[in-house]
Amino acid sequence: MLKAALIFLVMGVCGVGSACAAEPFEKDVVKTKAGNLEITFIGHASLVLKFAGKVIHVDPYSKLADYAKQPKADLIFLTHEHQDHLDPTALQRIVTPKTVLVLTEKCAEKMPGGIVMKNGDVRTVEGIKVEAVPAYNLVHKRDNGQPFHPKGVGNGYVLTFGDKRIYIAGDTENIPEMRQLQQIDIAFLPMNLPYTMTPEMTADAAKSFLPKVLYPYHYGETDPARIVALLKDERGIEVRVRRMK
């Protein structure tokens, strides 16, 4: 079902790869009690995580990389249905018959065959604890007054790797639900204006749940140096800037 949906959706979009960013991509390694977590920063909202022999893709986007050269996915997380987060071209190149897809209800309308998680759901997928948290706009809206990301539609995900909790926020602002997050070791927070947060919003979000490490991601033309300056006195938060436009 999943591969059939991909073939139907791609519809000849495969020329997108010509706009791919230069490789190789930046990587960080995080030590956990259950082994190393390797993070590859593809760009925008796209990440590749490797842990315990599994390859995990987050919001793969073929404008940023030739996904034919990326490792096949054991697990894929999609935060919402927008084309720069749900990209059939990228998905087609990394999905295998054994790939497990975790996604939202709206994503599942385009990509049947995955595990649908709603805001607040908690489950274990491929040995990884997954918590789906809200991701939505409070302030930034379209010309018709509708939020770019309505409440209850998109997900962020908190993923637990050994003793480390990784929060991948998706497209969101500094929403009240962030204050309920606990013991976040690493957070990916977006700053892509006008769709997500300003650096000031991102700083407020980080201060609300105090991740040990903050990666600004999906930041478009926003200067990440601004978030570094805003959090320079927050000694409990280390800001790491990687190429994640």
C-alpha positions in Angstrom: 0.0 0.0 0.0 2.7 2.5 0.9 4.9 1.9 -2.2 1.8 2.0 -4.4 0.8 5.4 -2.9 4.3 6.7 -3.5 4.3 5.7 -7.2 0.9 7.4 -7.7 2.0 10.6 -5.9 5.4 11.1 -7.5 3.8 11.9 -10.9 7.0 12.8 -12.7 8.5 15.2 -10.1 11.9 13.4 -10.0 13.7 16.3 -11.7 13.7 18.2 -8.4 17.0 16.6 -7.5 18.9 19.1 -9.6 18.4 21.7 -6.9 20.0 19.5 -4.2 22.4 21.0 -1.7 26.1 20.1 -1.9 27.1 17.0 0.1 28.5 15.8 2.4 26.2 16.9 5.2 27.2 17.9 8.7 26.9 15.3 11.3 26.9 15.1 15.1 27.2 12.1 17.4 25.3 12.0 20.7 26.3 9.4 23.3 23.4 7.5 25.0 23.4 4.7 27.5 22.2 2.4 24.7 24.8 3.4 22.1 25.6 6.4 19.9 22.9 8.4 18.1 24.2 9.9 14.9 22.4 12.9 13.5 22.8 14.0 9.9 21.6 17.5 9.1 20.2 17.4 5.6 18.6 20.9 5.8 15.3 22.6 6.2 13.3 20.2 8.4 15.0 17.1 7.1 17.2 14.9 9.3 18.6 11.4 9.2 19.1 9.7 12.6 21.0 6.4 13.0 20.6 4.4 16.2 21.0 0.8 17.2 21.4 -0.3 13.6 18.3 1.6 12.4 18.0 4.5 9.9 15.4 7.1 10.7 14.4 9.8 8.3 12.5 12.9 9.4 10.5 15.0 6.8 12.7 14.0 3.9 12.7 16.6 1.1 14.2 16.0 -2.3 15.0 19.6 -3.0 17.8 19.3 -0.5 19.5 16.0 -1.3 19.6 13.2 -3.8 17.7 10.6 -1.7 18.8 7.9 -4.0 22.2 8.3 -2.3 20.7 8.4 1.2 20.4 5.2 3.3 17.1 3.3 3.0 14.7 4.0 5.9 13.8 1.6 8.6 11.5 4.3 10.1 10.2 7.7 8.8 8.5 10.5 10.7 6.3 13.0 8.9 5.3 16.1 10.9 2.6 17.4 8.6 1.3 17.3 5.0 2.9 20.4 3.4 5.0 19.5 0.3 8.3 20.4 2.0 7.6 17.9 4.7 5.7 15.2 2.8 7.6 14.8 -0.4 6.7 11.7 -2.4 9.9 11.9 -4.5 12.1 11.7 -1.5 10.0 9.0 0.1 10.0 6.8 -3.0 13.8 6.7 -2.9 14.1 5.6 0.7 11.1 3.4 1.4 11.4 -0.4 1.3 8.8 -3.1 2.0 10.0 -3.1 5.6 9.9 0.7 6.2 7.6 1.9 9.0 6.0 5.3 8.5 4.7 7.4 11.4 2.6 10.3 10.3 -0.5 12.5 10.9 -4.1 12.0 9.8 -3.7 14.6 7.0 -0.5 12.9 5.8 -2.3 9.5 5.8 -4.8 10.9 3.4 -2.0 11.2 0.9 0.2 8.4 2.1 -1.9 5.4 3.4 -0.3 2.5 5.1 1.5 4.2 8.0 1.0 4.5 11.7 -1.2 7.5 12.4 -0.4 9.4 15.6 -2.6 12.3 17.0 -1.5 15.0 19.3 -1.0 13.4 22.8 -0.5 9.8 21.5 2.3 7.8 23.0 3.5 4.5 21.6 6.7 2.4 21.0 7.7 2.1 17.3 10.6 -0.1 16.3 11.8 -0.1 19.9 11.7 3.7 20.2 9.3 5.5 22.5 7.4 8.1 20.4 5.3 11.0 21.9 3.3 13.1 19.4 3.0 16.7 20.6 1.0 19.6 19.1 2.5 21.8 16.5 0.6 24.9 15.4 0.5 28.7 14.9 -0.8 31.2 17.4 0.2 34.4 15.7 1.3 33.9 12.1 -1.6 33.5 9.7 -2.5 33.5 6.0 -4.2 36.5 4.3 -7.6 34.9 5.0 -7.0 34.8 8.7 -6.3 31.1 8.9 -3.1 29.9 10.7 -0.4 28.5 8.5 -0.5 25.4 10.7 -3.9 24.9 12.5 -4.1 23.4 15.9 -4.6 19.6 16.0 -3.3 18.9 12.5 0.5 18.7 12.7 2.8 16.8 15.1 6.0 17.4 16.8 7.7 14.2 18.1 9.6 13.5 21.2 11.8 10.4 20.5 13.6 8.5 23.3 17.0 7.0 22.4 18.4 5.2 25.4 18.5 7.9 28.1 18.2 10.8 25.7 15.0 12.6 24.8 15.0 14.3 21.4 12.2 16.9 20.6 11.7 17.5 16.9 9.1 20.3 16.9 7.8 20.4 13.3 6.2 23.6 12.1 5.0 25.4 15.2 5.2 28.5 17.3 6.0 28.8 21.1 2.8 27.2 22.1 1.7 26.6 25.7 2.1 22.8 25.4 5.8 23.3 25.2 5.8 24.2 28.9 4.7 20.7 29.7 7.8 19.1 28.0 10.2 17.6 30.5 13.8 16.4 30.5 14.5 17.3 26.8 18.1 16.7 26.0 18.0 18.0 22.4 15.4 20.2 20.8 15.0 21.1 17.1 13.0 24.4 16.9 12.0 26.1 13.7 12.5 29.8 12.8 11.2 29.9 9.2 9.3 33.2 8.9 6.5 33.9 8.4 5.4 30.3 8.9 6.9 29.4 12.3 8.8 31.4 14.9 10.8 34.5 15.2 14.1 34.1 17.0 12.5 35.8 20.0 9.7 33.2 20.0 12.2 30.5 19.7 14.1 31.8 22.7 10.9 32.0 24.7 10.1 28.4 23.7 13.5 27.2 24.7 13.3 28.9 28.1 9.9 27.3 28.7 11.3 23.8 28.8 15.1 24.2 28.9 16.6 21.7 26.5 20.2 20.9 27.2 21.0 21.4 23.5 19.1 23.5 21.0 19.4 23.2 17.3 17.6 26.0 15.4 16.3 24.3 12.2 14.1 25.0 9.2 15.2 28.6 9.6 15.1 29.8 6.0 16.5 33.3 5.7 16.4 34.0 9.4 19.9 34.6 10.8 20.6 31.9 13.4 23.1 34.2 15.1 20.1 36.0 16.6 19.0 33.0 18.6 22.6 32.5 19.8 22.6 36.1 21.0 19.2 35.8 22.7 20.2 32.7 24.7 23.9 33.6 25.4 23.1 34.0 29.1 21.1 30.8 29.4 23.9 28.6 30.7 21.7 25.5 30.8 21.1 25.7 27.0 23.8 25.1 24.5 22.8 26.4 21.0 24.3 24.6 18.1 24.0 26.0 14.6 24.1 23.7 11.6 23.2 24.2 8.0 19.4 23.8 8.3 17.9 26.5 6.0 
